[in-house]
Amino acid sequence: MARKYNWVFVLLAALIFSSCATKITSYQETEPGMALEEFFDGELFAYGIVQNRFGKVQKRFTVEMIANWEGSIGILEEDFYYADGSTDRRVWRLVKEAQNRYTGTAADVTVDAIGQTSGFAFQWGYVLDVPIDGKIWKFKLNDWMYLVDEKRLINRAEMKKFGFVVGEITLVIEKK
């Protein structure tokens, strides 16, 4: 009988904590307003870290970016340079689907990114293929971007596997 009550408690706790999650609409009255096609246009530079689920920094990196838009379609080229000397490249194809709504695809994004802006914030989710020790691992990302001003943005992404947070990415992006 006690085991049954434990499961009820766990389910109630999960519902309570999941209902406390921030919603993108909670930023709708904030300024400056975020538009991907305005911020991600031209040359950008970023720097960041990847942390494991315990908060320990696993990787440090910088990113050189070039973004161009033609109408509602944008191409964002990202070249990553890691502190250990390794490099990576990702090319995003971004599409403005409607006011405040965007989609994105890249070679290592197996489930297309879908997101929206509200006020100074942008949130989207997608599944990313990450090579680890010769294998490809699929992580679900909950990616939030916060426009500080017209030249700076802070990006935080939570990485999940089997529903559990296994890491976080923090990135500062600046327009050149």
TORPA-4810 file (N, C-alpha, C, O; in nm, 3 decimals):
<nodes>
NODE_1_0.081_-0.119_0.000_0.000_0.000_0.000_0.086_0.127_0.000_0.055_0.224_-0.069_M
NODE_2_0.194_0.125_0.078_0.283_0.242_0.083_0.346_0.267_-0.053_0.367_0.382_-0.092_A
NODE_3_0.377_0.160_-0.125_0.437_0.173_-0.259_0.342_0.246_-0.353_0.385_0.328_-0.434_R
NODE_4_0.213_0.218_-0.342_0.112_0.284_-0.425_0.111_0.434_-0.397_0.103_0.514_-0.490_K
NODE_5_0.119_0.473_-0.270_0.121_0.615_-0.235_0.249_0.684_-0.282_0.248_0.802_-0.318_Y
NODE_6_0.359_0.610_-0.282_0.484_0.667_-0.333_0.471_0.706_-0.481_0.517_0.812_-0.522_N
NODE_7_0.408_0.619_-0.560_0.389_0.649_-0.702_0.297_0.769_-0.720_0.321_0.853_-0.807_W
NODE_8_0.192_0.778_-0.640_0.101_0.893_-0.647_0.178_1.021_-0.615_0.160_1.122_-0.683_V
NODE_9_0.262_1.017_-0.512_0.342_1.134_-0.475_0.436_1.175_-0.588_0.448_1.293_-0.621_F
NODE_10_0.503_1.077_-0.648_0.595_1.106_-0.758_0.521_1.168_-0.876_0.569_1.265_-0.935_V
NODE_11_0.405_1.115_-0.911_0.327_1.171_-1.022_0.279_1.313_-0.992_0.285_1.400_-1.079_L
NODE_12_0.233_1.337_-0.871_0.190_1.472_-0.834_0.307_1.571_-0.837_0.292_1.683_-0.886_L
NODE_13_0.421_1.529_-0.787_0.539_1.616_-0.789_0.580_1.648_-0.932_0.614_1.762_-0.963_A
NODE_14_0.576_1.549_-1.019_0.611_1.572_-1.160_0.516_1.671_-1.224_0.559_1.759_-1.298_A
NODE_15_0.387_1.657_-1.197_0.289_1.751_-1.252_0.310_1.892_-1.200_0.301_1.988_-1.276_L
NODE_16_0.338_1.906_-1.072_0.361_2.038_-1.013_0.483_2.104_-1.074_0.478_2.220_-1.115_I
NODE_17_0.594_2.030_-1.080_0.717_2.089_-1.133_0.708_2.118_-1.282_0.763_2.217_-1.328_F
NODE_18_0.640_2.034_-1.358_0.628_2.059_-1.502_0.538_2.179_-1.528_0.556_2.249_-1.628_S
NODE_19_0.441_2.204_-1.442_0.354_2.320_-1.461_0.424_2.450_-1.426_0.376_2.557_-1.461_S
NODE_20_0.538_2.442_-1.356_0.613_2.562_-1.319_0.709_2.605_-1.429_0.775_2.709_-1.416_C
NODE_21_0.719_2.530_-1.536_0.813_2.562_-1.644_0.775_2.695_-1.707_0.657_2.727_-1.723_A
NODE_22_0.877_2.772_-1.743_0.855_2.901_-1.806_0.797_2.882_-1.945_0.841_2.796_-2.021_T
NODE_23_0.700_2.962_-1.977_0.639_2.960_-2.110_0.689_3.082_-2.187_0.711_3.188_-2.129_K
NODE_24_0.707_3.067_-2.318_0.758_3.175_-2.401_0.669_3.299_-2.393_0.719_3.411_-2.401_I
NODE_25_0.540_3.280_-2.377_0.448_3.394_-2.373_0.467_3.482_-2.249_0.418_3.595_-2.247_T
NODE_26_0.537_3.432_-2.147_0.560_3.514_-2.029_0.653_3.632_-2.059_0.668_3.721_-1.975_S
NODE_27_0.717_3.633_-2.176_0.807_3.742_-2.214_0.744_3.840_-2.314_0.813_3.930_-2.361_Y
NODE_28_0.617_3.824_-2.346_0.557_3.901_-2.456_0.560_4.052_-2.436_0.557_4.125_-2.535_Q
NODE_29_0.566_4.101_-2.316_0.567_4.246_-2.292_0.707_4.303_-2.277_0.721_4.419_-2.236_E
NODE_30_0.811_4.226_-2.308_0.948_4.271_-2.284_1.009_4.331_-2.411_0.967_4.302_-2.523_T
NODE_31_1.109_4.414_-2.391_1.183_4.478_-2.499_1.332_4.455_-2.478_1.371_4.431_-2.364_E
NODE_32_1.416_4.460_-2.580_1.380_4.477_-2.721_1.319_4.349_-2.777_1.348_4.239_-2.729_P
NODE_33_1.237_4.362_-2.877_1.174_4.246_-2.940_1.274_4.164_-3.021_1.363_4.220_-3.085_G
NODE_34_1.259_4.033_-3.017_1.349_3.941_-3.089_1.293_3.907_-3.226_1.177_3.869_-3.239_M
NODE_35_1.377_3.922_-3.326_1.347_3.874_-3.462_1.474_3.808_-3.512_1.577_3.874_-3.527_A
NODE_36_1.469_3.678_-3.537_1.590_3.606_-3.579_1.652_3.667_-3.703_1.775_3.676_-3.714_L
NODE_37_1.568_3.709_-3.798_1.621_3.764_-3.923_1.693_3.896_-3.904_1.768_3.938_-3.992_E
NODE_38_1.672_3.963_-3.792_1.745_4.087_-3.763_1.873_4.060_-3.687_1.979_4.111_-3.723_E
NODE_39_1.865_3.978_-3.581_1.986_3.951_-3.504_2.083_3.863_-3.580_2.202_3.894_-3.588_F
NODE_40_2.034_3.753_-3.636_2.120_3.661_-3.709_2.131_3.705_-3.854_2.076_3.642_-3.945_F
NODE_41_2.202_3.814_-3.874_2.225_3.868_-4.007_2.365_3.928_-4.009_2.394_4.017_-3.929_D
NODE_42_2.451_3.880_-4.098_2.588_3.929_-4.104_2.682_3.839_-4.025_2.655_3.721_-4.005_G
NODE_43_2.794_3.899_-3.978_2.896_3.824_-3.904_2.869_3.832_-3.754_2.836_3.938_-3.701_E
NODE_44_2.884_3.717_-3.687_2.866_3.709_-3.543_2.980_3.627_-3.484_3.045_3.549_-3.553_L
NODE_45_3.002_3.647_-3.354_3.105_3.571_-3.282_3.042_3.525_-3.151_2.966_3.598_-3.088_F
NODE_46_3.075_3.401_-3.109_3.019_3.348_-2.986_3.124_3.272_-2.907_3.226_3.230_-2.961_A
NODE_47_3.098_3.257_-2.779_3.183_3.176_-2.693_3.094_3.110_-2.588_2.994_3.167_-2.545_Y
NODE_48_3.134_2.988_-2.548_3.048_2.917_-2.456_3.111_2.796_-2.393_3.229_2.766_-2.411_G
NODE_49_3.026_2.727_-2.316_3.068_2.606_-2.244_2.959_2.501_-2.255_2.841_2.532_-2.276_I
NODE_50_3.001_2.374_-2.239_2.909_2.262_-2.226_2.935_2.202_-2.088_3.049_2.171_-2.054_V
NODE_51_2.828_2.186_-2.009_2.841_2.129_-1.876_2.766_1.996_-1.869_2.665_1.978_-1.937_Q
NODE_52_2.816_1.904_-1.787_2.745_1.779_-1.768_2.631_1.800_-1.668_2.610_1.912_-1.622_N
NODE_53_2.560_1.696_-1.634_2.442_1.709_-1.547_2.477_1.753_-1.405_2.389_1.795_-1.330_R
NODE_54_2.604_1.743_-1.368_2.648_1.785_-1.235_2.703_1.927_-1.235_2.742_1.979_-1.130_F
NODE_55_2.706_1.990_-1.352_2.755_2.127_-1.362_2.902_2.138_-1.398_2.954_2.249_-1.411_G
NODE_56_2.971_2.026_-1.413_3.114_2.030_-1.447_3.131_2.065_-1.595_3.065_2.006_-1.681_K
NODE_57_3.218_2.160_-1.623_3.244_2.200_-1.761_3.316_2.089_-1.834_3.423_2.044_-1.792_V
NODE_58_3.256_2.044_-1.946_3.313_1.938_-2.028_3.385_1.992_-2.150_3.484_1.935_-2.196_Q
NODE_59_3.335_2.105_-2.202_3.394_2.165_-2.322_3.385_2.317_-2.313_3.290_2.373_-2.257_K
NODE_60_3.486_2.383_-2.369_3.486_2.528_-2.389_3.506_2.552_-2.537_3.580_2.479_-2.602_R
NODE_61_3.442_2.654_-2.591_3.450_2.674_-2.735_3.420_2.818_-2.775_3.364_2.896_-2.698_F
NODE_62_3.460_2.849_-2.899_3.420_2.973_-2.965_3.354_2.935_-3.097_3.373_2.825_-3.148_T
NODE_63_3.276_3.029_-3.150_3.204_3.003_-3.275_3.211_3.127_-3.363_3.181_3.238_-3.317_V
NODE_64_3.249_3.109_-3.488_3.240_3.215_-3.588_3.116_3.184_-3.672_3.099_3.072_-3.719_E
NODE_65_3.030_3.286_-3.690_2.905_3.267_-3.761_2.889_3.369_-3.873_2.933_3.484_-3.862_M
NODE_66_2.825_3.323_-3.979_2.784_3.413_-4.088_2.639_3.377_-4.120_2.606_3.261_-4.143_I
NODE_67_2.554_3.480_-4.122_2.412_3.457_-4.149_2.364_3.552_-4.257_2.400_3.670_-4.260_A
NODE_68_2.281_3.498_-4.346_2.221_3.578_-4.453_2.077_3.536_-4.470_2.043_3.418_-4.459_N
NODE_69_1.991_3.632_-4.498_1.848_3.607_-4.520_1.807_3.656_-4.656_1.850_3.762_-4.701_W
NODE_70_1.725_3.578_-4.722_1.657_3.619_-4.845_1.509_3.595_-4.823_1.462_3.482_-4.827_E
NODE_71_1.438_3.703_-4.799_1.296_3.690_-4.767_1.280_3.621_-4.634_1.336_3.664_-4.533_G
NODE_72_1.203_3.513_-4.632_1.176_3.443_-4.506_1.271_3.326_-4.480_1.252_3.251_-4.385_S
NODE_73_1.375_3.310_-4.565_1.469_3.199_-4.550_1.608_3.252_-4.516_1.661_3.340_-4.584_I
NODE_74_1.665_3.196_-4.408_1.798_3.236_-4.365_1.893_3.117_-4.361_1.852_3.005_-4.332_G
NODE_75_2.019_3.144_-4.389_2.125_3.043_-4.377_2.221_3.093_-4.270_2.273_3.205_-4.278_I
NODE_76_2.244_3.009_-4.169_2.335_3.042_-4.060_2.447_2.938_-4.059_2.423_2.821_-4.030_L
NODE_77_2.569_2.983_-4.091_2.686_2.895_-4.092_2.762_2.914_-3.962_2.798_3.026_-3.926_E
NODE_78_2.786_2.803_-3.891_2.855_2.807_-3.762_2.982_2.722_-3.769_2.976_2.604_-3.804_E
NODE_79_3.097_2.782_-3.737_3.223_2.710_-3.728_3.268_2.711_-3.583_3.299_2.817_-3.527_D
NODE_80_3.271_2.590_-3.520_3.305_2.575_-3.380_3.453_2.543_-3.364_3.509_2.464_-3.439_F
NODE_81_3.516_2.606_-3.264_3.657_2.583_-3.231_3.664_2.552_-3.081_3.640_2.639_-2.997_Y
NODE_82_3.696_2.425_-3.050_3.698_2.380_-2.912_3.836_2.398_-2.849_3.937_2.398_-2.920_Y
NODE_83_3.840_2.413_-2.717_3.965_2.435_-2.645_4.062_2.318_-2.662_4.183_2.337_-2.650_A
NODE_84_4.011_2.197_-2.689_4.099_2.081_-2.708_4.157_2.073_-2.848_4.229_1.978_-2.880_D
NODE_85_4.127_2.172_-2.934_4.181_2.176_-3.070_4.087_2.119_-3.175_4.114_2.135_-3.295_G
NODE_86_3.980_2.054_-3.136_3.886_1.999_-3.234_3.795_2.108_-3.290_3.781_2.216_-3.232_S
NODE_87_3.736_2.079_-3.404_3.648_2.175_-3.471_3.520_2.104_-3.516_3.513_1.981_-3.521_T
NODE_88_3.420_2.183_-3.546_3.294_2.130_-3.595_3.228_2.239_-3.679_3.262_2.357_-3.668_D
NODE_89_3.135_2.198_-3.762_3.064_2.294_-3.848_2.917_2.253_-3.854_2.884_2.135_-3.869_R
NODE_90_2.831_2.351_-3.842_2.686_2.327_-3.857_2.632_2.439_-3.946_2.666_2.556_-3.928_R
NODE_91_2.549_2.401_-4.041_2.483_2.499_-4.128_2.333_2.483_-4.108_2.274_2.379_-4.140_V
NODE_92_2.273_2.587_-4.055_2.129_2.590_-4.032_2.057_2.651_-4.151_2.106_2.747_-4.211_W
NODE_93_1.943_2.596_-4.185_1.849_2.659_-4.279_1.730_2.698_-4.195_1.656_2.613_-4.146_R
NODE_94_1.711_2.828_-4.179_1.605_2.882_-4.095_1.492_2.933_-4.183_1.516_2.989_-4.290_L
NODE_95_1.369_2.913_-4.139_1.253_2.960_-4.214_1.160_3.033_-4.119_1.120_2.978_-4.016_V
NODE_96_1.126_3.155_-4.154_1.024_3.227_-4.078_0.890_3.182_-4.134_0.852_3.219_-4.246_K
NODE_97_0.817_3.102_-4.056_0.692_3.042_-4.102_0.575_3.139_-4.091_0.486_3.141_-4.176_E
NODE_98_0.574_3.218_-3.986_0.468_3.314_-3.959_0.526_3.415_-3.860_0.640_3.402_-3.816_A
NODE_99_0.447_3.514_-3.826_0.495_3.612_-3.729_0.534_3.540_-3.600_0.453_3.469_-3.541_Q
NODE_100_0.658_3.557_-3.558_0.713_3.501_-3.435_0.733_3.350_-3.437_0.765_3.293_-3.333_N
NODE_101_0.716_3.282_-3.550_0.733_3.137_-3.556_0.839_3.100_-3.661_0.840_3.151_-3.773_R
NODE_102_0.929_3.010_-3.619_1.041_2.970_-3.705_1.059_2.819_-3.701_1.022_2.752_-3.605_Y
NODE_103_1.118_2.767_-3.809_1.165_2.629_-3.812_1.311_2.631_-3.856_1.358_2.728_-3.915_T
NODE_104_1.381_2.522_-3.826_1.521_2.513_-3.865_1.562_2.370_-3.890_1.513_2.277_-3.826_G
NODE_105_1.653_2.353_-3.986_1.709_2.221_-4.016_1.861_2.234_-4.029_1.913_2.340_-4.065_T
NODE_106_1.929_2.125_-4.000_2.074_2.115_-4.018_2.105_1.966_-4.034_2.023_1.881_-3.999_A
NODE_107_2.222_1.935_-4.085_2.258_1.795_-4.112_2.255_1.708_-3.987_2.220_1.591_-3.994_A
NODE_108_2.291_1.765_-3.870_2.294_1.686_-3.747_2.172_1.709_-3.658_2.171_1.670_-3.541_D
NODE_109_2.068_1.771_-3.714_1.943_1.791_-3.642_1.842_1.692_-3.702_1.792_1.712_-3.813_V
NODE_110_1.812_1.585_-3.626_1.730_1.478_-3.682_1.580_1.505_-3.671_1.503_1.451_-3.750_T
NODE_111_1.539_1.585_-3.575_1.401_1.630_-3.566_1.405_1.781_-3.581_1.466_1.851_-3.500_V
NODE_112_1.340_1.833_-3.686_1.347_1.975_-3.717_1.317_2.061_-3.595_1.232_2.029_-3.512_D
NODE_113_1.391_2.172_-3.586_1.370_2.268_-3.479_1.243_2.347_-3.507_1.218_2.391_-3.619_A
NODE_114_1.163_2.364_-3.403_1.041_2.443_-3.413_1.040_2.537_-3.295_1.059_2.496_-3.180_I
NODE_115_1.018_2.667_-3.322_1.019_2.761_-3.212_0.948_2.890_-3.241_0.895_2.912_-3.350_G
NODE_116_0.948_2.976_-3.139_0.883_3.105_-3.154_0.949_3.209_-3.066_1.017_3.178_-2.968_Q
NODE_117_0.928_3.334_-3.104_0.976_3.447_-3.026_0.860_3.506_-2.948_0.744_3.489_-2.982_T
NODE_118_0.896_3.576_-2.841_0.800_3.653_-2.763_0.882_3.754_-2.686_0.965_3.717_-2.603_S
NODE_119_0.859_3.883_-2.713_0.940_3.986_-2.648_1.086_3.966_-2.683_1.121_3.946_-2.799_G
NODE_120_1.173_3.971_-2.581_1.317_3.956_-2.606_1.364_3.811_-2.610_1.484_3.786_-2.619_F
NODE_121_1.271_3.715_-2.603_1.310_3.574_-2.593_1.273_3.494_-2.717_1.180_3.528_-2.791_A
NODE_122_1.348_3.385_-2.739_1.320_3.287_-2.844_1.340_3.150_-2.782_1.440_3.126_-2.714_F
NODE_123_1.247_3.059_-2.806_1.259_2.922_-2.755_1.227_2.826_-2.867_1.130_2.844_-2.940_Q
NODE_124_1.311_2.723_-2.880_1.279_2.616_-2.973_1.334_2.484_-2.923_1.425_2.479_-2.840_W
NODE_125_1.278_2.377_-2.976_1.321_2.244_-2.939_1.354_2.163_-3.063_1.296_2.184_-3.170_G
NODE_126_1.450_2.070_-3.048_1.491_1.985_-3.159_1.572_1.869_-3.106_1.609_1.866_-2.988_Y
NODE_127_1.600_1.772_-3.191_1.684_1.659_-3.156_1.815_1.672_-3.233_1.817_1.688_-3.355_V
NODE_128_1.925_1.665_-3.159_2.058_1.685_-3.215_2.139_1.555_-3.205_2.141_1.491_-3.100_L
NODE_129_2.204_1.517_-3.316_2.297_1.403_-3.317_2.433_1.451_-3.268_2.490_1.545_-3.324_D
NODE_130_2.485_1.386_-3.164_2.615_1.425_-3.107_2.706_1.303_-3.108_2.674_1.201_-3.047_V
NODE_131_2.822_1.313_-3.177_2.916_1.200_-3.177_2.992_1.194_-3.044_3.052_1.292_-3.000_P
NODE_132_2.987_1.076_-2.979_3.060_1.055_-2.853_3.124_0.917_-2.861_3.056_0.816_-2.875_I
NODE_133_3.257_0.915_-2.852_3.332_0.789_-2.853_3.295_0.698_-2.970_3.276_0.578_-2.952_D
NODE_134_3.284_0.755_-3.089_3.258_0.677_-3.209_3.112_0.640_-3.232_3.082_0.573_-3.331_G
NODE_135_3.023_0.682_-3.145_2.880_0.655_-3.161_2.805_0.787_-3.172_2.851_0.890_-3.125_K
NODE_136_2.689_0.781_-3.236_2.602_0.898_-3.246_2.493_0.886_-3.140_2.417_0.789_-3.138_I
NODE_137_2.486_0.986_-3.054_2.384_0.992_-2.950_2.283_1.100_-2.987_2.322_1.208_-3.032_W
NODE_138_2.156_1.072_-2.969_2.051_1.169_-2.997_2.009_1.235_-2.865_1.969_1.167_-2.770_K
NODE_139_2.018_1.368_-2.862_1.977_1.444_-2.745_1.864_1.539_-2.783_1.866_1.600_-2.889_F
NODE_140_1.766_1.549_-2.695_1.658_1.644_-2.714_1.702_1.776_-2.650_1.738_1.780_-2.532_K
NODE_141_1.699_1.884_-2.728_1.740_2.013_-2.677_1.622_2.105_-2.658_1.534_2.115_-2.743_L
NODE_142_1.620_2.172_-2.545_1.527_2.280_-2.516_1.614_2.405_-2.513_1.686_2.429_-2.417_N
NODE_143_1.606_2.483_-2.619_1.700_2.590_-2.648_1.632_2.726_-2.629_1.532_2.756_-2.694_D
NODE_144_1.687_2.809_-2.540_1.634_2.943_-2.513_1.738_3.047_-2.547_1.856_3.032_-2.513_W
NODE_145_1.695_3.153_-2.614_1.782_3.266_-2.645_1.717_3.393_-2.589_1.596_3.413_-2.601_M
NODE_146_1.801_3.478_-2.528_1.754_3.602_-2.467_1.833_3.718_-2.525_1.954_3.726_-2.508_Y
NODE_147_1.764_3.809_-2.591_1.827_3.926_-2.651_1.857_4.026_-2.539_1.766_4.076_-2.473_L
NODE_148_1.986_4.055_-2.520_2.027_4.152_-2.419_2.011_4.293_-2.475_1.954_4.381_-2.410_V
NODE_149_2.062_4.313_-2.597_2.044_4.437_-2.672_2.061_4.401_-2.820_2.073_4.283_-2.853_D
NODE_150_2.063_4.499_-2.909_2.068_4.466_-3.052_2.198_4.401_-3.095_2.207_4.353_-3.208_E
NODE_151_2.301_4.397_-3.008_2.429_4.337_-3.045_2.466_4.213_-2.964_2.564_4.147_-2.997_K
NODE_152_2.389_4.180_-2.858_2.426_4.069_-2.771_2.306_3.981_-2.739_2.193_4.028_-2.722_R
NODE_153_2.334_3.849_-2.731_2.230_3.751_-2.702_2.290_3.642_-2.613_2.405_3.602_-2.633_L
NODE_154_2.215_3.596_-2.515_2.258_3.484_-2.431_2.173_3.363_-2.468_2.050_3.371_-2.475_I
NODE_155_2.240_3.250_-2.492_2.175_3.126_-2.534_2.201_3.018_-2.430_2.316_2.991_-2.395_N
NODE_156_2.093_2.956_-2.381_2.105_2.843_-2.288_2.024_2.728_-2.342_1.908_2.745_-2.380_R
NODE_157_2.084_2.612_-2.347_2.014_2.494_-2.397_2.030_2.379_-2.297_2.139_2.352_-2.247_A
NODE_158_1.919_2.314_-2.271_1.917_2.199_-2.184_1.917_2.075_-2.273_1.837_2.065_-2.366_E
NODE_159_2.006_1.980_-2.245_2.015_1.856_-2.321_1.953_1.743_-2.240_1.987_1.723_-2.123_M
NODE_160_1.861_1.669_-2.303_1.796_1.558_-2.234_1.816_1.427_-2.310_1.824_1.424_-2.433_K
NODE_161_1.822_1.320_-2.233_1.828_1.185_-2.286_1.736_1.100_-2.197_1.750_1.100_-2.075_K
NODE_162_1.643_1.030_-2.259_1.544_0.949_-2.187_1.465_1.034_-2.087_1.423_0.984_-1.982_F
NODE_163_1.445_1.162_-2.120_1.367_1.251_-2.033_1.444_1.314_-1.919_1.388_1.393_-1.844_G
NODE_164_1.572_1.281_-1.904_1.654_1.335_-1.796_1.752_1.438_-1.850_1.809_1.419_-1.958_F
NODE_165_1.773_1.546_-1.775_1.872_1.646_-1.814_2.011_1.585_-1.794_2.046_1.541_-1.685_V
NODE_166_2.089_1.583_-1.903_2.224_1.525_-1.897_2.332_1.631_-1.920_2.451_1.604_-1.902_V
NODE_167_2.291_1.751_-1.958_2.388_1.857_-1.979_2.322_1.988_-2.014_2.203_1.995_-2.042_G
NODE_168_2.404_2.094_-2.011_2.358_2.227_-2.048_2.465_2.297_-2.131_2.585_2.277_-2.112_E
NODE_169_2.419_2.377_-2.224_2.508_2.457_-2.307_2.476_2.603_-2.278_2.360_2.643_-2.280_I
NODE_170_2.579_2.682_-2.252_2.563_2.826_-2.233_2.650_2.895_-2.336_2.767_2.860_-2.353_T
NODE_171_2.593_2.993_-2.403_2.660_3.059_-2.515_2.628_3.207_-2.515_2.512_3.245_-2.494_L
NODE_172_2.727_3.291_-2.538_2.706_3.434_-2.556_2.738_3.465_-2.702_2.846_3.431_-2.751_V
NODE_173_2.644_3.528_-2.770_2.660_3.558_-2.912_2.661_3.710_-2.929_2.576_3.780_-2.874_I
NODE_174_2.759_3.760_-3.005_2.772_3.903_-3.029_2.783_3.932_-3.178_2.849_3.858_-3.251_E
NODE_175_2.717_4.038_-3.222_2.731_4.082_-3.360_2.863_4.155_-3.374_2.904_4.230_-3.285_K
NODE_176_2.931_4.133_-3.488_3.060_4.201_-3.511_3.035_4.341_-3.561_3.130_4.416_-3.587_K
</nodes>
